[in-house]
Amino acid sequence: MIDANLPPLPKPVATALRTALAQPAQRIRPLSLPDGGRVWLKRVEQATGRMRLQKGSGQSAFVAEREALHLLHAKGVPVPEVIAEGPDYLLLPDLGPTLASLLATPDHPAADRMAAFAAAGRALAGLHRAGFSHGRPALRDFCWSGGQVRLIDLERFRNRRRGAMMRALDVVIFTHSWFAADYGKAAGPELDAALAAYRQEAPGGLWPALARLVRLLAPLSLLARGALRLVKPSRDVQAIPPTLAYLRGLTRPR
């Protein structure tokens, strides 16, 4: 079933959607179109066992993202515009590579990467000015195309105003995803550009809140360093000390 409130689909898109919906469900699937373009079909995740305990209800996450896309789009926050939807699916446009993909492509123009990261910082600041938090804004959750960035994967979004510390946590998570992507990687000019753009456009009080949060999280760095001496932990754990060190230096009063 397609939402009657949305505009009619072009025939090639409608055909691709019907074909995909008749197949076994996948959480996310690219649908190729005759003109060489593509759209993305996102469906309710059918997690079971341990994955369900870790990730929670797939239906709840789907409903949260659907609400986020409609609400934030109406408020001018850069998120994908829903092409079509049904009780258990969303059809979304292709919005280009993610920030993580840009970093993983060595021959991608450096100036374009810098522009993409700066735009991501501004987009996150815009979300925070609206009073909301993303919940998990990793590098893979920002798409870049045509000089515009879009926030994706909003399953952890909640339609309620968030305090400064919760929004500051978004910045920590974004920064952590940089270091977790490649442990040992230094903070590059792209990350600097993202945080500089964020600081310039973030709502009042958010940068001091980030500084407070980094101080509160300092014990995690000690715990992670201890774990590094005992076992070989995950990249997420390995990335904690450089993340907090970078943000501590960035937010330190000058």
C-alpha positions in Angstrom: 0.0 0.0 0.0 1.3 3.4 -1.0 0.4 6.5 1.1 -2.3 8.4 -0.8 -1.0 11.7 0.6 2.2 11.4 -1.4 2.4 12.3 -5.1 2.0 9.5 -7.6 5.1 7.6 -8.5 6.7 7.6 -11.9 6.0 4.3 -13.6 9.6 3.0 -13.4 9.8 3.7 -9.7 6.4 2.2 -9.0 7.4 -0.9 -11.0 10.7 -1.3 -9.1 8.9 -0.8 -5.8 6.2 -3.4 -6.5 8.8 -5.9 -7.6 10.9 -5.4 -4.4 8.0 -5.5 -2.1 7.1 -9.0 -3.5 10.5 -10.3 -2.5 11.7 -11.4 0.9 12.2 -8.3 3.1 15.6 -6.8 3.6 16.2 -4.0 6.0 17.6 -1.8 3.2 17.8 -2.5 -0.5 18.9 -0.3 -3.5 16.4 -0.3 -6.4 18.0 0.3 -9.8 16.0 2.4 -12.3 16.0 2.3 -16.1 17.7 5.7 -16.4 20.7 4.6 -14.3 19.5 6.1 -11.1 18.4 4.3 -8.0 16.2 4.7 -4.9 16.4 2.9 -1.6 13.7 0.7 0.0 13.9 0.6 3.8 11.8 -1.9 5.6 11.2 -2.9 9.2 14.2 -4.9 10.5 13.3 -8.4 11.6 16.0 -8.9 14.2 16.0 -12.0 16.4 17.8 -13.3 19.4 20.8 -11.4 20.5 20.5 -8.8 17.8 17.0 -7.9 19.0 18.3 -7.5 22.5 21.0 -5.2 21.3 19.0 -3.1 18.8 15.5 -3.3 20.2 12.3 -3.5 18.3 12.6 -3.1 14.6 9.0 -1.8 14.4 9.7 0.9 17.0 12.9 2.0 15.2 11.0 2.1 11.9 8.2 4.3 13.3 10.7 6.6 15.0 12.6 7.1 11.7 9.4 7.7 9.7 8.2 10.3 12.2 11.6 11.9 12.2 11.7 12.2 8.4 8.3 13.9 8.2 8.8 16.2 11.2 12.3 17.3 10.4 11.7 17.8 6.7 8.8 20.1 7.7 11.1 22.1 9.9 13.7 22.5 7.3 16.3 20.1 8.7 18.2 18.4 5.9 16.8 14.9 5.8 15.7 12.7 2.9 12.2 13.5 1.5 10.0 10.4 1.6 9.1 9.3 -2.0 6.6 6.6 -0.9 5.7 4.8 2.2 3.5 2.0 3.6 3.0 0.3 7.0 6.3 -1.4 6.9 8.4 0.4 4.3 9.9 3.7 3.2 11.1 4.6 -0.2 13.9 7.2 -0.2 16.0 8.9 -2.8 19.6 8.2 -3.4 21.5 11.0 -1.8 25.1 10.2 -2.7 28.0 8.9 -0.8 28.3 9.1 3.0 31.1 11.0 4.8 32.7 7.6 5.6 32.7 6.7 1.9 34.3 10.0 1.0 37.1 9.4 3.4 37.6 5.9 2.1 38.0 7.2 -1.5 41.6 8.5 -1.7 41.2 10.2 -5.1 38.0 12.1 -4.1 38.8 15.8 -4.4 40.0 17.1 -1.0 38.1 20.4 -1.4 34.8 18.6 -1.9 35.5 16.4 1.2 36.1 19.6 3.2 32.9 21.1 2.0 31.0 18.0 2.8 32.3 17.8 6.4 31.6 21.5 7.0 28.1 21.0 5.7 27.7 18.1 8.0 28.7 20.3 11.0 26.1 22.9 9.9 23.4 20.3 9.5 24.0 18.9 13.0 23.9 22.4 14.4 20.6 23.0 12.6 19.1 19.9 14.1 20.3 21.0 17.5 18.9 24.5 17.0 15.5 22.9 16.4 15.9 21.3 19.8 16.4 17.7 18.7 19.2 15.2 18.8 20.0 12.6 16.2 21.0 9.8 18.7 23.8 8.3 16.7 25.2 10.7 14.1 28.2 8.7 12.8 30.1 9.5 9.6 27.9 6.9 7.7 24.8 8.9 8.7 25.5 11.9 6.5 25.1 11.8 2.7 26.6 14.3 0.3 25.4 15.1 -3.2 25.1 18.2 -5.3 26.6 20.4 -2.6 24.1 19.4 0.0 24.3 17.1 3.0 21.4 15.0 4.3 21.1 13.3 7.7 20.0 9.6 7.5 19.3 6.6 9.7 17.2 8.3 12.3 15.9 5.2 14.1 17.0 6.6 17.5 15.2 9.9 17.0 12.6 10.9 19.6 10.1 13.7 19.1 10.9 15.6 22.2 13.1 18.5 23.0 16.5 17.5 24.1 18.7 19.2 26.7 22.1 20.6 26.0 24.0 17.6 27.2 22.0 15.1 25.1 22.7 17.3 22.0 26.3 17.6 23.0 26.5 13.8 23.1 25.7 13.9 19.4 29.0 15.8 18.8 30.9 13.2 20.9 29.4 10.4 18.9 30.2 12.1 15.5 33.8 12.6 16.6 34.1 9.1 17.9 33.0 7.7 14.6 36.0 9.4 12.9 38.5 7.7 15.2 36.6 4.4 15.3 36.7 4.2 11.5 40.5 3.8 11.5 42.1 3.5 14.9 45.4 5.4 15.0 44.1 7.9 12.4 44.8 11.5 13.5 42.2 14.2 13.4 42.3 15.5 9.9 41.3 18.8 8.4 37.9 17.4 7.5 37.0 16.7 11.1 38.3 20.1 12.1 36.1 21.7 9.4 33.0 19.9 10.7 33.5 20.9 14.3 34.4 24.5 13.4 31.2 24.8 11.3 29.2 23.2 14.1 30.6 25.6 16.7 29.8 28.6 14.5 26.2 27.7 14.0 25.3 25.7 17.2 22.7 27.2 19.5 24.0 29.2 22.5 25.2 27.0 25.4 26.0 23.9 23.3 29.7 24.4 23.1 30.1 24.9 26.9 27.9 21.9 27.4 30.2 19.9 25.1 33.2 21.0 27.2 31.3 19.8 30.4 30.4 16.5 28.9 34.0 15.8 27.8 35.1 16.4 31.3 32.4 14.1 32.7 33.5 11.4 30.2 37.2 11.6 31.1 37.1 8.4 33.3 36.0 6.4 30.2 39.4 7.3 28.7 41.2 5.8 31.6 39.1 2.6 31.5 39.7 2.2 27.8 43.4 2.7 28.2 43.4 0.0 30.9 41.5 -2.3 28.6 44.0 -1.7 25.8 46.8 -3.1 28.1 44.8 -6.3 28.9 43.0 -7.3 25.8 42.6 -6.3 22.2 39.3 -4.4 22.4 37.0 -3.3 19.6 37.7 -0.3 17.5 34.9 1.5 19.4 36.8 1.1 22.7 40.1 1.9 21.1 38.7 5.2 19.7 37.6 6.5 23.1 40.9 8.0 24.3 41.7 9.9 21.0 38.1 11.1 20.8 38.1 12.6 24.2 41.6 14.0 23.9 40.7 15.7 20.6 37.5 17.2 22.0 39.3 18.3 25.3 41.8 20.2 23.2 39.1 21.7 21.0 36.9 22.9 23.9 39.6 24.0 26.3 39.4 27.8 27.0 42.0 29.8 25.2 
